[in-house]
């Protein structure tokens, strides 16, 4: 599966006031979960993220977060927090993927076409299976 590169910067500042100042500079506060340290605080450039995210057909894709020193972390977006009025991105939660850790995700399945049985008057039943 293709991964999308996204630049991120590690941040030391935390809290509402600092997050507001970052947003005023067109930066999105973010956090990376799933690592050994409990959560790595990041910032992502708003224009870079929106440019990539708005073009995605599917929203559950892998991101390679590029950190300082050419360090890359393979992640997925766990949650995006939006302003309820402006719909502006307020915060992003990333989850780091690892071969040693289980990860649950919803995968959309698009059914195309019409089954021959349905064309003949039958009913199509779709069951969701839980794998693993």
C-alpha positions in Angstrom: 0.0 0.0 0.0 1.3 3.4 -0.9 2.2 5.8 2.0 2.1 9.6 1.8 5.0 11.7 3.1 4.1 14.5 5.5 6.5 16.7 7.3 6.1 17.1 11.0 8.1 19.0 13.7 8.5 17.9 17.3 7.2 20.5 19.7 8.1 21.1 23.3 5.3 23.6 24.1 1.9 22.2 25.3 -1.4 23.8 26.3 -4.2 25.7 24.9 -2.4 29.1 24.6 0.5 27.5 22.7 -1.9 25.6 20.4 -3.7 28.9 19.6 -0.4 30.6 18.8 0.6 27.7 16.5 -2.8 27.8 14.7 -2.3 31.6 14.1 1.0 30.7 12.4 -0.9 28.2 10.1 0.4 25.2 12.0 -1.7 22.3 13.3 -0.9 20.8 16.7 -0.7 17.0 16.6 0.2 14.1 18.7 1.7 10.7 17.7 0.5 7.8 19.8 1.7 4.2 19.7 5.4 4.8 20.4 7.3 3.9 23.5 7.1 7.4 25.1 3.3 7.6 25.5 2.8 10.4 23.0 5.0 12.6 20.9 3.8 16.2 20.5 4.1 17.5 16.9 3.1 20.3 14.6 2.1 19.9 10.9 2.0 22.7 8.3 -1.7 23.4 7.7 -1.3 24.1 4.0 0.7 20.9 3.4 -1.7 18.7 5.3 -4.9 20.2 3.7 -3.4 20.0 0.2 -2.7 16.3 0.7 -5.8 15.4 2.7 -8.3 17.2 0.4 -7.1 15.1 -2.6 -7.5 11.7 -0.9 -10.3 9.5 -2.2 -10.1 7.4 1.0 -9.3 9.0 4.4 -7.8 5.9 6.0 -4.4 5.9 4.4 -0.8 5.5 5.7 1.3 8.6 6.3 5.1 8.6 6.6 5.7 11.4 9.1 9.0 12.9 8.3 10.6 14.2 11.5 14.0 15.9 12.1 17.1 14.0 11.1 15.4 12.1 8.3 13.5 10.0 10.8 10.2 8.6 9.4 7.3 7.1 11.3 4.6 5.1 9.5 1.2 6.2 10.9 -2.5 6.5 10.3 -4.8 9.3 11.4 -6.7 8.2 14.5 -8.8 11.4 14.8 -9.0 14.9 13.4 -10.6 17.5 15.6 -12.5 20.3 13.7 -13.9 23.6 14.8 -17.6 23.2 15.0 -18.4 26.5 13.2 -15.5 27.0 10.7 -14.6 23.3 10.2 -11.0 24.3 10.4 -8.6 21.6 11.6 -7.8 22.1 15.3 -5.8 19.0 16.1 -4.7 15.7 14.6 -4.1 12.4 16.4 -1.7 10.1 14.6 -1.2 6.4 15.5 2.2 4.8 14.8 2.0 1.4 13.1 4.3 -1.4 14.2 4.6 -5.1 13.1 4.6 -6.0 16.8 1.3 -4.4 17.7 -2.3 -5.0 16.7 -4.2 -2.2 15.1 -8.0 -2.0 14.5 -9.3 -0.1 11.5 -12.6 0.2 9.6 -12.1 -0.6 6.0 -14.9 0.6 3.6 -16.1 -1.9 1.0 -17.7 -0.6 -2.1 -20.1 -2.9 -3.9 -20.4 -2.2 -7.6 -22.9 -3.5 -10.1 -26.0 -5.5 -9.6 -26.0 -9.2 -8.9 -27.8 -11.5 -11.4 -30.0 -12.8 -8.6 -31.1 -9.2 -7.6 -31.9 -8.5 -11.3 -34.2 -11.5 -11.2 -36.0 -10.2 -8.2 -33.9 -11.6 -5.4 -32.5 -9.8 -2.3 -28.8 -9.2 -1.7 -27.8 -9.6 1.9 -24.4 -8.2 3.0 -22.7 -9.6 6.1 -19.8 -8.0 7.9 -17.3 -10.5 9.1 -14.9 -9.9 11.9 -11.5 -11.2 10.9 -8.9 -12.5 13.4 
